[in-house]
Each structure stands twice: as structure tokens, then as C-alpha cells.
Amino acid sequence: MRWPCVSFVQPLRVNSRIIIPPGELRFSFVRSSGPGGQNVNKVNSKAQLRWSVMASAALPEDVRARLSARLARRLNDRGELVIVSQRYRDQARNVADCLAKLRDVIAVSAAPPKRRKKTRPPQSASESRLREKRVTAEKKRRRGPVTDE
């Protein structure tokens, strides 16, 4: 049985630039398959968080592009990211766990990738590579047919 979606009052603060309003987050609750004792078949403690990455006004375009590329397999056909938590026995802790997972995923994509600095291999590396090539070539040349000299 699915419960109606629940919204929360506090916005999700990822960093100083990204703050997700609570209206964009939709929660639903279902029965958990994890521990629960006598309540395992009565309480809907598993939390499902749905957040539309493509429709979110809180994301800058560069972060949205990195996030959608990084999570391409985890987005459904409507562009929603679904995060599930059933780690704990009570609903409130599972909701907090979902929010923490979402914050971590966004924070990783919010940091721009580092630019690679072009470097040259050291001269000693080139020399040792050429030396090894000469040794290997000589070894293979000696394996060839024997000629009378």
C-alpha cells in the first residue's frame, strides 16, 4: 500500500549555491523488507524519495548537466531520481537517510572536475623504455635461424 506523498518544511542545503526547496521533494512510504520485529508487516517504514532533476529550478545548468550524465542509469523516463532507504526501523530516520544520500550525490556533481595538466614523461623514462626495447629486440634476433659467419 502506498501512502500519499509527504512534503517537508526544511529546504535541503547542499552547499552555499544549491538549496533545494521542499516542494521539489516527494516522499512515499511502503513496507520495508528489513528488520522490524512484530511491526514488520504493519508499518510503512521504507522511504522513497523522488526528485525531478530536469525540472528542478534549484540546480545551475552546469551542475544539472554533470548530474544527469553521472546518474543517467538511475534516472527514470520522466527524469526523476528515485532514492530508497530501508536501513532503519522507523520512517523519520529513513527519510533523513534519503536526504543525506541525495545531498551526497548532488555535492559530488556540484564540484567541477579538475582540469588535467599536460606533462611530459621524464627523459630517464624514455631512455629506459628504449633500452628495454633494444634488449627485447636483441633477444628475439638471437632466436632466429643460425647463419654461418
Secondary structure, DSSP 4 states (H G I P E B T S, - for coil): -PPPPB--SS-EE-SSS-EE-GGGEEEEEE--SS--GGGTTT---EEEEEEETTT-SSS-HHHHHHHHHHTTTTB-TTSEEEEEE-SSSSHHHHHHHHHHHHHHHHHHHHSPPPPPPP-PPPHHHHHHHHHHHHHHHHHHHHTS-----
